[in-house]
Amino acid sequence: MKIKLDENMPVELADVLAQLGHDADTVPREGLAGKDDAAVWDATQSAGRLLVTQDLDFRDSRRFRPGTHHGLVLVRLKNAGRQQLIDRVTTVFEREAVDTWPACFVVVSPDRVRVRRPTS
């Protein structure tokens, strides 16, 4: 799966996801750090990547309706330190059927993964 990690995600996750077989890139590596959300979103969509972010500007599933994009994963952890983010996202990508997530709106919380799929 092609993935882009937002700048609020640990860059080390790109290497972890690559070890799991994904094509993972990051906003900083692409020179998009500090750019507004629209620029990050446009670059992500142009590259055909699933965006993994903590940015609450991406929380509206009506605005980011499943089926209208290449996939969005919103990570919502309390006290989300670097290691907690790495551990949770790694666990999710190891255990969940993430290959079915293109075009989906996914919310990852400490104890749950909610996947909203496109409707026919």
C-alpha positions as CSV (number, residue, x, y, z in Angstrom):
1,M,0.0,0.0,0.0
2,K,1.2,3.5,-0.7
3,I,1.1,5.6,2.4
4,K,2.0,9.2,3.4
5,L,2.7,10.1,7.0
6,D,1.7,13.6,8.0
7,E,4.3,15.7,9.8
8,N,2.6,15.0,13.1
9,M,3.5,11.3,12.9
10,P,7.0,10.0,13.8
11,V,9.1,9.7,10.7
12,E,10.4,6.4,12.0
13,L,7.1,4.9,11.1
14,A,7.9,5.1,7.4
15,D,10.7,2.6,8.0
16,V,8.5,0.4,10.1
17,L,5.7,0.4,7.5
18,A,8.3,-0.3,4.7
19,Q,9.5,-3.4,6.7
20,L,5.8,-4.5,6.7
21,G,5.8,-4.2,2.9
22,H,4.3,-0.8,2.4
23,D,5.6,2.1,0.2
24,A,5.7,4.7,3.0
25,D,6.7,8.3,2.5
26,T,6.5,11.3,4.9
27,V,5.4,14.9,4.5
28,P,8.9,16.2,5.7
29,R,10.8,13.9,3.2
30,E,8.7,15.4,0.4
31,G,9.5,19.0,1.4
32,L,5.9,19.6,2.5
33,A,6.6,20.3,6.2
34,G,4.9,23.5,7.3
35,K,2.6,23.6,4.3
36,D,-1.1,24.0,4.8
37,D,-3.5,21.0,5.0
38,A,-4.8,21.6,1.5
39,A,-1.3,21.3,0.0
40,V,-0.6,18.1,2.0
41,W,-3.9,16.6,1.0
42,D,-3.5,17.5,-2.7
43,A,0.1,16.0,-2.8
44,T,-1.2,12.9,-1.0
45,Q,-4.0,12.5,-3.5
46,S,-1.8,13.2,-6.5
47,A,0.5,10.5,-5.4
48,G,-2.3,8.0,-4.8
49,R,-1.4,7.6,-1.2
50,L,-3.4,6.9,2.0
51,L,-2.8,9.7,4.5
52,V,-2.0,8.8,8.1
53,T,-2.4,11.8,10.4
54,Q,-3.4,13.1,13.9
55,D,-4.5,16.4,12.4
56,L,-8.1,17.1,13.5
57,D,-8.7,19.2,10.5
58,F,-9.2,15.8,8.7
59,R,-11.8,14.5,11.2
60,D,-14.9,15.4,9.2
61,S,-15.9,12.2,7.4
62,R,-18.5,14.1,5.4
63,R,-15.8,16.3,4.0
64,F,-13.5,13.4,3.4
65,R,-16.3,11.0,2.4
66,P,-15.2,7.4,1.8
67,G,-14.8,6.8,-1.9
68,T,-13.7,10.3,-2.8
69,H,-10.0,9.9,-2.0
70,H,-7.2,7.3,-1.7
71,G,-7.7,6.8,2.0
72,L,-7.4,8.6,5.3
73,V,-6.4,7.2,8.7
74,L,-6.9,9.6,11.6
75,V,-5.0,8.5,14.7
76,R,-6.7,9.6,18.0
77,L,-4.6,8.6,21.0
78,K,-4.7,10.3,24.4
79,N,-1.2,11.4,25.5
80,A,0.2,10.4,22.1
81,G,3.9,10.4,22.6
82,R,6.3,9.3,19.8
83,Q,6.6,5.7,21.0
84,Q,2.9,5.3,21.7
85,L,2.1,6.4,18.1
86,I,4.8,4.1,16.7
87,D,3.5,1.1,18.7
88,R,-0.2,1.7,18.0
89,V,0.2,2.3,14.3
90,T,2.5,-0.6,13.9
91,T,0.1,-2.9,15.7
92,V,-2.8,-1.8,13.5
93,F,-0.8,-2.3,10.3
94,E,0.3,-5.7,11.5
95,R,-3.2,-7.0,12.6
96,E,-5.8,-5.2,10.4
97,A,-6.7,-5.8,6.8
98,V,-5.2,-2.4,5.8
99,D,-5.0,-3.5,2.1
100,T,-8.8,-3.0,2.1
101,W,-8.5,0.6,3.3
102,P,-7.9,2.6,0.0
103,A,-10.8,5.0,-0.4
104,C,-11.8,4.5,3.3
105,F,-12.0,6.8,6.3
106,V,-10.4,5.1,9.2
107,V,-10.2,6.2,12.9
108,V,-7.6,4.5,15.1
109,S,-8.1,4.9,18.8
110,P,-6.3,3.2,21.7
111,D,-8.6,0.2,21.7
112,R,-10.5,0.3,18.5
113,V,-10.2,0.7,14.7
114,R,-13.3,2.1,13.0
115,V,-13.4,1.8,9.2
116,R,-15.9,3.7,7.1
117,R,-16.0,2.2,3.6
118,P,-17.4,3.7,0.4
119,T,-21.1,3.1,-0.2
120,S,-22.2,1.7,-3.5
